[in-house]
Amino acid sequence: MSPPIFKVLTLIISVFAILQISTAGDPDILTDFIVPPNTIPNGNFFTFTGFRAIFSPNNIVSAFKVLKATKVEFPALDGQSVSYAILEFPGGSINPPHTHPRSAELLFAVEGSLQVGFVDTTNKLFTQTLQTGDLFVFPKGLVHFQHNADPQKPALAISAFGSASAGTVSIPSTLFNTTIDDNVLALAFKTDVATIRTLKKGFAPKA
């Protein structure tokens, strides 16, 4: 094989590899659905009832809360490349900056108003104030947030994901509720260790 042809083939293989990586999501399955071992599927297997709680008259939410339907909570989603979350926002509450490494998020504002935004890889901030009935998309892997700025009225949103396990990386918790060295964080944030330790106290487990 001549060197020029070899280079062309190598380039083609590299391009296909990049395309595979850039379009990767949940792996395709070779069956209609995936059933855990020792499980006999019926209608119940394909039904999730975990969201009924939000319709209960006793459902009083005092802090931001997320109810998830991923393959962990709803095993029938395994291999189906889809999942849901219900986001409940009491007045003035926030879903802190976070990312979903394996999926974009399509958020539907069901009740109330939400300030939302994400930051792209050039550090440009895109924000919007959503009203009831609005949709907003957060691109895959980018840092984003939601905030109910109204201190009196609650807000409710539904999020859809193109993965059965989108994953969530909370920026504040990841930075200040793990064992990253205080000196590293102080240098990263151009502050001192005492300030970092004060921030970490806010994420310490409640006694």
Secondary structure, DSSP 8 states (H G I E B T S, - for coil): --HHHHHHHHHHHHHHHHHHHHT--S---SSS----TT----TTTT---TTGGGGSTT---SS-EEEEESTTT-GGGTTS--EEEEEEE-TT-EEEEEE-TT--EEEEEEES-EEEEEE-TT--EEEEEE-TT-EEEE-TT-EEEEE---SSS-EEEEEEESSTT---EEHHHHHHSS---HHHHHHHTTS-HHHHHHHHHTTS---
